[in-house]
Amino acid sequence: MHDLSAYGSWRNPYPIIIFFSRHTKKRTLSSNEAAMETFVARQPIFNHKKQIVAFELLFRNGMNNAMPEMDGDLASYQLIANSFMDIGMQTLTEGKKAFINFTENLLLQKIPLMLPSKNTVVEILETVHPTVEIIQACREMADKGYVLALDDFIYTPEWKELVEIAHIIKIDFMNTSPEEIKDFMILETKRKPIFLAEKVETYEQFAMAVSMGFSLFQGYFFCKPEILRGRQIQGQYLNLLQITAESAIPDMDFDRIEALIHRDVGIAYTLLRYINSAFFKRIREITSIRQALVLLGTDEIRRFIAIITLTKLCGNKPEALMKASCIRARFCERLGVATEKPGLSSQLFTLGMFSLLDAILDEPMDKILGQLSLSKDIERALLEKTGPLYPFLNLAEAYEKGSWDQVPKALAAINLSETLVPGLYLEACEWSRNLTAT
């Protein structure tokens, strides 16, 4: 049996991952069109320690057309495979397992066997009919080392044989009663499956799922405050947040940032150590904060401060929260650049990064912002979900969750072509991966 508790150690530098949507139509795509309009988002999957162990990939081939169905034509399959290799799956999966939905037709064609078994979790959709042919195909995949997962599982006798084959059973935690869940989890099977709770949206639900015996978890609980303790935000955190806000101003005030950095010995020391590292190959040692800021320049200052801020604030939080903050910051920033409106991108970087502050600090957003000096537009976007900046954050949130029905309206609000967005999102994922690996 596969040791699924060790997900975090399953890595491959070159995973090839392909996702097929459950709702499909046949359509011929040129290679340029396929690569340009490939929308792929990801949802993290956690273990009980809130560590990311895998990702489910959410795919859409443009906002106006559904994914073309595989019809067994090898040439068409190769075209789709190439388009996925073009968009950089290593960026999306970070070498971890990828949960991939397959239609009934694709299972019958045994398409998963063309993918690397050590990188692929084959999700069997609830719409699949567990026929003799399907069961035989799934048994062959399991025998060849593929991990099989039953999606949105609700037990009926016709699923008994697939339950015996499956390694993972995914249960919709939001829409399944505790009584039903308990019944599912005590099913007698030869192979003891691992249970995954999906649509876990709060820390209370996460704690309940853990207590019920789930081993894997999927949902956006990590983006919510865990407990409102009624405590004051520590002074060094406020100073750090204020430095981050200052670094986002288009005409960066070096005097102001220098003064803020001087208040925190730890930040000042880290900055000087960074600027004098072998990476920069300085002939003479830099000894002043002002020299360091001038030599770094505005873009590198923002990157450095982002690293320090998120590392300190997210020390006891799930890794996914830091990654989500980084991706939102960069994605919002790049969306702003694409609109070619001066001064917008720097504010959007801060907006994206600060959009999860309530979850990071476990405090209400209004209380946090009341202690910071941010622009009115950022405050309106975070508190009221209005103003000129909010549509960018709205698009980022819809995209990261794969809420494809909301993306067209969000795109229209910022007057941006959909063909630009997938590349910007992937670039943000890559930037985040490099940033958090520093």
C-alpha positions as CSV (number, residue, x, y, z in Angstrom):
1,M,0.0,0.0,0.0
2,H,1.2,3.5,-0.7
3,D,2.4,5.5,2.2
4,L,0.3,8.6,1.6
5,S,1.4,10.2,4.9
6,A,4.7,10.8,3.3
7,Y,3.4,13.0,0.5
8,G,5.8,15.8,1.4
9,S,8.8,13.6,0.5
10,W,7.5,12.5,-3.0
11,R,9.4,14.8,-5.3
12,N,10.4,14.7,-9.0
13,P,12.2,17.6,-10.6
14,Y,10.3,17.2,-13.9
15,P,6.7,16.2,-13.3
16,I,4.4,16.0,-16.4
17,I,0.9,16.7,-15.2
18,I,-2.2,16.9,-17.4
19,F,-5.7,17.9,-16.3
20,F,-8.9,17.2,-18.1
21,S,-12.2,19.0,-17.2
22,R,-15.3,16.9,-16.4
23,H,-17.5,19.0,-18.7
24,T,-16.2,18.7,-22.3
25,K,-16.8,19.6,-25.9
26,K,-14.8,18.6,-28.9
27,R,-12.9,21.5,-30.6
28,T,-9.7,21.7,-32.5
29,L,-7.1,24.1,-31.1
30,S,-3.9,25.5,-32.6
31,S,-0.8,25.0,-30.4
32,N,-0.5,28.8,-29.9
33,E,-4.1,29.1,-28.8
34,A,-3.9,26.2,-26.5
35,A,-0.8,27.5,-24.7
36,M,-2.1,31.1,-24.6
37,E,-5.6,30.4,-23.2
38,T,-4.8,27.7,-20.7
39,F,-6.2,28.7,-17.3
40,V,-4.8,26.5,-14.6
41,A,-5.3,27.2,-10.9
42,R,-4.3,25.0,-7.9
43,Q,-5.8,24.1,-4.6
44,P,-3.4,22.9,-1.8
45,I,-4.0,19.7,0.0
46,F,-2.7,19.4,3.6
47,N,-1.8,16.8,6.2
48,H,-2.8,17.2,9.8
49,K,0.2,19.4,10.5
50,K,-1.1,21.9,7.9
51,Q,1.8,21.1,5.6
52,I,1.2,21.2,1.8
53,V,1.5,17.6,0.6
54,A,-0.2,17.9,-2.8
55,F,-2.2,20.1,-5.2
56,E,-5.4,19.6,-7.0
57,L,-5.2,21.3,-10.4
58,L,-8.2,23.2,-11.7
59,F,-8.2,23.7,-15.5
60,R,-10.1,25.7,-18.0
61,N,-9.2,26.3,-21.7
62,G,-10.3,29.9,-22.0
63,M,-13.3,31.5,-20.6
64,N,-15.6,31.0,-23.6
65,N,-14.9,27.3,-24.3
66,A,-14.8,24.2,-22.3
67,M,-11.9,21.7,-22.5
68,P,-11.9,19.6,-25.7
69,E,-12.7,16.0,-25.0
70,M,-10.0,13.4,-25.7
71,D,-11.4,11.0,-28.3
72,G,-8.6,8.5,-28.5
73,D,-6.8,10.4,-31.3
74,L,-3.1,10.2,-30.3
75,A,-2.3,13.4,-32.2
76,S,-4.9,15.4,-30.3
77,Y,-3.6,13.9,-27.0
78,Q,-0.1,15.0,-27.9
79,L,-1.3,18.5,-28.7
80,I,-2.9,18.8,-25.3
81,A,0.1,17.3,-23.6
82,N,2.5,19.7,-25.2
83,S,0.4,22.7,-24.2
84,F,0.6,21.6,-20.6
85,M,4.3,21.1,-20.7
86,D,4.5,24.7,-22.1
87,I,2.8,26.3,-19.1
88,G,5.2,24.8,-16.5
89,M,3.7,22.3,-14.2
90,Q,6.7,22.3,-12.0
91,T,5.8,25.8,-11.1
92,L,2.3,24.7,-10.1
93,T,3.0,21.5,-8.3
94,E,6.4,22.3,-6.8
95,G,7.4,18.7,-7.2
96,K,4.5,17.4,-5.1
97,K,1.7,15.1,-6.1
98,A,-1.0,16.4,-8.4
99,F,-4.6,15.3,-8.1
100,I,-6.1,15.2,-11.6
101,N,-9.7,14.6,-12.5
102,F,-10.4,12.2,-15.3
103,T,-13.6,11.7,-17.2
104,E,-15.1,8.2,-17.7
105,N,-14.0,8.2,-21.3
106,L,-10.4,9.0,-20.4
107,L,-10.4,6.2,-17.8
108,L,-11.6,3.7,-20.3
109,Q,-8.9,4.8,-22.6
110,K,-6.4,4.4,-19.7
111,I,-5.0,7.8,-20.4
112,P,-3.5,8.1,-16.9
113,L,-1.1,5.3,-17.7
114,M,0.7,7.8,-20.0
115,L,1.5,9.9,-17.0
116,P,4.2,9.3,-14.3
117,S,2.6,7.3,-11.5
118,K,4.8,8.9,-8.8
119,N,3.5,12.3,-9.6
120,T,-0.2,11.6,-10.4
121,V,-3.2,11.0,-8.2
122,V,-6.1,9.8,-10.5
123,E,-9.3,11.3,-9.3
124,I,-12.4,9.3,-10.3
125,L,-15.3,11.7,-10.6
126,E,-18.6,11.0,-8.9
127,T,-20.2,11.2,-12.4
128,V,-18.3,8.1,-13.5
129,H,-20.4,4.9,-13.8
130,P,-18.6,2.1,-12.0
131,T,-19.1,-0.4,-14.8
132,V,-17.1,-3.6,-15.2
133,E,-14.9,-1.9,-17.8
134,I,-14.2,1.1,-15.5
135,I,-13.4,-1.2,-12.5
136,Q,-11.0,-3.2,-14.7
137,A,-9.2,-0.1,-16.0
138,C,-8.9,1.3,-12.4
139,R,-7.6,-2.0,-11.1
140,E,-4.9,-2.0,-13.8
141,M,-3.8,1.5,-12.9
142,A,-3.6,0.6,-9.2
143,D,-1.6,-2.5,-10.0
144,K,0.9,-0.4,-11.9
145,G,1.5,1.9,-8.9
146,Y,-1.1,4.7,-9.5
147,V,-2.8,6.3,-6.5
148,L,-6.6,6.4,-7.1
149,A,-9.0,8.8,-5.3
150,L,-12.8,8.7,-5.3
151,D,-14.1,12.3,-5.6
152,D,-17.2,13.6,-3.7
153,F,-17.7,10.2,-2.4
154,I,-21.2,8.9,-1.4
155,Y,-21.4,5.2,-0.8
156,T,-23.8,3.0,-2.7
157,P,-23.4,-0.8,-3.2
158,E,-22.4,-0.3,-6.9
159,W,-19.2,1.5,-5.7
160,K,-18.1,-1.4,-3.5
161,E,-15.4,-2.7,-5.9
162,L,-14.0,0.7,-6.6
163,V,-13.9,1.4,-2.8
164,E,-11.7,-1.7,-2.5
165,I,-9.3,-0.4,-5.1
166,A,-9.1,3.2,-4.1
167,H,-6.3,4.6,-1.9
168,I,-8.0,7.9,-1.1
169,I,-11.7,8.7,-0.5
170,K,-12.6,12.4,-0.7
171,I,-15.6,13.5,1.2
172,D,-17.4,16.9,0.8
173,F,-17.1,18.0,4.4
174,M,-19.5,20.9,4.0
175,N,-22.4,19.1,2.4
176,T,-22.1,15.7,4.1
177,S,-23.6,15.2,7.6
178,P,-21.4,13.9,10.4
179,E,-23.5,10.8,10.7
180,E,-23.0,10.0,7.0
181,I,-19.3,10.7,7.3
182,K,-18.9,8.3,10.2
183,D,-20.8,5.6,8.3
184,F,-18.4,6.0,5.3
185,M,-15.3,5.9,7.4
186,I,-16.2,2.6,9.1
187,L,-16.8,0.7,5.8
188,E,-15.1,-2.7,5.9
189,T,-12.5,-2.9,3.1
190,K,-9.5,-5.0,2.4
191,R,-7.4,-1.9,1.8
192,K,-7.8,0.7,4.5
193,P,-8.3,4.0,2.5
194,I,-7.0,7.4,3.5
195,F,-9.9,9.9,4.0
196,L,-9.6,13.4,2.6
197,A,-12.0,16.2,3.8
198,E,-12.6,18.7,1.1
199,K,-14.3,22.1,1.3
200,V,-12.9,22.7,4.8
201,E,-13.5,26.4,5.1
202,T,-12.8,27.2,8.8
203,Y,-10.3,26.1,11.5
204,E,-13.3,24.8,13.5
205,Q,-14.1,22.4,10.6
206,F,-10.5,21.5,10.2
207,A,-10.3,20.6,13.9
208,M,-13.5,18.6,13.6
209,A,-12.2,16.7,10.6
210,V,-9.0,15.8,12.4
211,S,-11.0,14.5,15.4
212,M,-13.1,12.4,13.0
213,G,-10.0,10.6,11.6
214,F,-9.3,12.4,8.4
215,S,-5.7,12.4,7.3
216,L,-5.8,14.9,4.4
217,F,-7.6,18.2,4.0
218,Q,-8.6,20.6,1.2
219,G,-10.2,24.0,1.5
220,Y,-9.5,27.6,2.3
221,F,-9.6,27.4,6.1
222,F,-5.9,28.5,6.2
223,C,-7.0,31.9,4.7
224,K,-9.2,32.6,7.7
225,P,-8.3,33.9,11.2
226,E,-7.9,31.0,13.5
227,I,-8.9,32.5,16.9
228,L,-9.6,36.2,17.7
229,R,-7.7,36.5,21.0
230,G,-8.4,40.2,21.6
231,R,-4.6,40.9,22.0
232,Q,-2.6,43.8,20.7
233,I,-0.5,43.4,17.6
234,Q,3.2,43.3,18.6
235,G,5.1,46.5,18.0
236,Q,7.7,45.0,15.8
237,Y,5.0,43.5,13.6
238,L,3.4,46.9,13.2
239,N,6.7,48.5,12.3
240,L,7.4,45.7,9.8
241,L,4.0,46.2,8.2
242,Q,4.5,49.9,8.0
243,I,7.8,49.4,6.2
244,T,6.0,47.2,3.7
245,A,3.4,49.8,3.1
246,E,6.0,52.5,2.6
247,S,7.9,50.4,0.1
248,A,4.8,50.1,-2.0
249,I,4.4,53.9,-2.5
250,P,5.3,54.8,-6.2
251,D,7.7,57.5,-5.2
252,M,9.5,55.6,-2.4
253,D,10.6,57.8,0.4
254,F,14.1,56.5,1.3
255,D,14.3,58.7,4.4
256,R,11.0,57.4,5.8
257,I,12.0,53.7,5.1
258,E,15.5,54.2,6.6
259,A,13.9,55.7,9.7
260,L,11.5,52.7,10.1
261,I,14.3,50.2,9.5
262,H,16.5,51.9,12.2
263,R,13.7,51.1,14.7
264,D,14.2,47.3,14.3
265,V,17.7,46.1,15.0
266,G,16.9,42.7,13.5
267,I,15.7,44.1,10.2
268,A,18.7,46.4,10.0
269,Y,21.1,43.6,10.7
270,T,19.5,41.3,8.2
271,L,19.5,44.0,5.5
272,L,23.3,44.7,6.0
273,R,24.1,41.0,6.0
274,Y,22.1,40.6,2.8
275,I,23.7,43.5,0.9
276,N,27.2,42.3,2.0
277,S,26.6,38.7,1.1
278,A,28.6,36.9,-1.6
279,F,25.6,37.2,-3.9
280,F,26.3,40.9,-4.5
281,K,30.1,40.5,-4.6
282,R,30.9,43.8,-3.0
283,I,34.5,45.0,-2.9
284,R,33.9,47.2,0.1
285,E,31.6,46.4,3.0
286,I,28.4,48.4,3.2
287,T,27.9,49.7,6.7
288,S,24.9,52.1,6.5
289,I,21.2,51.4,5.9
290,R,21.0,54.3,3.4
291,Q,23.8,52.9,1.3
292,A,22.1,49.5,1.3
293,L,18.8,51.0,0.2
294,V,20.3,53.0,-2.6
295,L,22.3,50.0,-3.9
296,L,19.4,47.7,-3.8
297,G,17.0,50.0,-5.7
298,T,13.2,50.1,-5.3
299,D,12.3,46.7,-6.8
300,E,14.9,44.8,-4.8
301,I,13.9,46.7,-1.6
302,R,10.3,45.6,-2.1
303,R,11.4,42.0,-2.6
304,F,13.7,42.0,0.4
305,I,11.0,43.5,2.6
306,A,8.4,41.0,1.4
307,I,10.7,38.1,2.4
308,I,11.4,39.5,5.9
309,T,7.7,40.5,6.5
310,L,6.2,37.2,5.5
311,T,8.9,35.1,7.1
312,K,8.4,36.8,10.5
313,L,4.6,37.1,10.4
314,C,3.9,33.6,9.1
315,G,6.4,31.8,11.4
316,N,3.6,29.7,13.1
317,K,1.2,29.6,10.2
318,P,0.7,27.1,7.4
319,E,3.2,27.4,4.5
320,A,0.2,27.8,2.2
321,L,-0.7,31.1,3.8
322,M,2.7,32.6,3.0
323,K,2.6,31.3,-0.5
324,A,-0.9,32.6,-1.1
325,S,0.1,36.1,0.1
326,C,3.2,36.1,-2.2
327,I,1.2,34.9,-5.2
328,R,-1.6,37.5,-4.6
329,A,0.9,40.3,-4.2
330,R,2.8,39.5,-7.3
331,F,-0.3,38.6,-9.4
332,C,-2.1,41.8,-8.4
333,E,1.1,43.8,-9.2
334,R,1.5,42.2,-12.6
335,L,-2.2,42.8,-13.4
336,G,-1.6,46.5,-12.6
337,V,1.4,46.6,-14.9
338,A,-0.6,45.1,-17.7
339,T,-3.2,47.8,-17.5
340,E,-0.4,50.4,-18.0
341,K,-1.8,52.8,-15.4
342,P,1.1,54.7,-13.7
343,G,1.7,54.0,-10.0
344,L,-1.0,51.3,-9.8
345,S,1.2,48.2,-9.6
346,S,3.0,49.2,-6.4
347,Q,-0.2,49.7,-4.5
348,L,-1.6,46.5,-5.8
349,F,1.5,44.6,-4.6
350,T,0.7,45.8,-1.0
351,L,-3.0,45.1,-1.5
352,G,-2.4,41.5,-2.5
353,M,0.1,40.9,0.4
354,F,-2.1,42.5,3.0
355,S,-5.3,40.8,1.8
356,L,-4.6,37.9,4.2
357,L,-3.3,39.9,7.2
358,D,-6.3,38.9,9.3
359,A,-5.5,35.2,8.8
360,I,-1.8,35.8,9.4
361,L,-2.3,37.9,12.6
362,D,-5.6,36.3,13.8
363,E,-7.2,39.7,14.2
364,P,-10.0,41.5,12.4
365,M,-8.9,43.4,9.3
366,D,-10.4,46.7,10.5
367,K,-8.4,46.5,13.8
368,I,-5.2,45.8,11.9
369,L,-5.6,48.6,9.4
370,G,-6.6,51.0,12.1
371,Q,-3.0,50.8,13.3
372,L,-1.4,51.3,9.9
373,S,-1.1,54.2,7.5
374,L,-2.3,52.8,4.2
375,S,-3.8,54.6,1.2
376,K,-7.6,55.0,1.2
377,D,-7.9,52.9,-1.9
378,I,-6.2,49.9,-0.3
379,E,-8.3,50.3,2.9
380,R,-11.5,50.5,0.8
381,A,-10.5,47.4,-1.2
382,L,-9.8,45.4,2.0
383,L,-12.6,46.6,4.2
384,E,-15.4,47.5,1.9
385,K,-14.6,45.5,-1.2
386,T,-15.0,48.6,-3.3
387,G,-12.8,51.2,-5.0
388,P,-10.5,51.2,-8.0
389,L,-8.2,48.5,-6.6
390,Y,-10.7,45.9,-5.5
391,P,-11.4,44.5,-9.0
392,F,-7.8,43.3,-9.1
393,L,-8.0,41.5,-5.8
394,N,-11.4,40.1,-6.8
395,L,-9.8,38.6,-9.9
396,A,-6.9,37.2,-8.0
397,E,-9.2,35.5,-5.5
398,A,-11.5,34.1,-8.2
399,Y,-8.5,32.8,-10.2
400,E,-6.7,31.1,-7.3
401,K,-9.8,29.2,-6.3
402,G,-10.6,28.2,-9.9
403,S,-14.0,30.0,-9.7
404,W,-14.1,30.3,-13.5
405,D,-17.6,31.6,-13.6
406,Q,-16.5,34.7,-11.7
407,V,-13.4,35.4,-13.8
408,P,-15.0,37.0,-16.9
409,K,-16.8,39.7,-14.9
410,A,-13.6,40.4,-12.9
411,L,-11.7,40.7,-16.1
412,A,-14.2,43.1,-17.6
413,A,-14.0,45.3,-14.5
414,I,-10.3,46.0,-15.1
415,N,-10.6,45.9,-18.9
416,L,-7.9,43.3,-19.4
417,S,-7.7,40.6,-22.0
418,E,-8.1,37.1,-20.7
419,T,-5.2,35.9,-22.9
420,L,-2.7,37.8,-20.7
421,V,-3.9,36.4,-17.3
422,P,-2.7,32.8,-17.3
423,G,0.9,33.8,-18.0
424,L,0.7,36.4,-15.2
425,Y,-0.6,33.9,-12.7
426,L,2.1,31.3,-13.6
427,E,4.7,34.0,-13.3
428,A,3.4,34.9,-9.9
429,C,3.5,31.3,-8.8
430,E,7.1,31.0,-10.0
431,W,8.1,34.2,-8.2
432,S,6.5,33.0,-5.0
433,R,8.3,29.6,-5.3
434,N,11.6,31.3,-5.7
435,L,10.9,33.9,-3.0
436,T,9.8,31.4,-0.3
437,A,12.8,29.2,-1.1
438,T,15.2,32.0,-0.4
